[in-house]
């Protein structure tokens, strides 16, 4: 239930993913402090830990998936590009016209296949 831990301003923070884990952790903080006095990990040799705190985060865990594993889902174009453009903004109208041209070109190539 521990997501990760870090040291900041002589305080060792534990980030937990469940409120029940925090309650259990709070009950054992003194045991952790005494264990650190007897056996300080080499990674923490230059750090002095005066305080230990824990908090719960509710951000979801992001899972790493390689790019090869991601499947790009595509759908066939249902529009034929035959629609009226009644937009007065010139930039937006040009954008919609370019989309309309792309749709018409895709329909021409798919009908030739």
ABEGO torsion letter per residue (X at the ends): XBABBBBBGGBBBBBBABAAAAAAAAAAAAAAAAAAAABBBAAAAABBBABBBBBBBABBBBBBBBAAABBBBBBBBABAGBBBBABABAAAAAAAAAAAAAAAAAAAAAAAX
